[in-house]
């Protein structure tokens, strides 16, 4: 497992908190593991809830019909990188 950056750790905590992931520790989420399917096993409803939490916390709008959502939501690392990139813009 790769080590989480500070931004990834904060996002992992938001993910666990907003989705009420019982038995999942934020620090135990592999930043390179898939968020959906074999990784954390999230579904489309989870993605919507997470996008809402990110919007509330960071003011970054993630569109449900975005063409790049598969890439953005691929892993904790890719999602954190996208957020950091949007915050810097």
Order of alpha helices (4+ residues) and beta strands (2+ residues): alpha-alpha-alpha-alpha
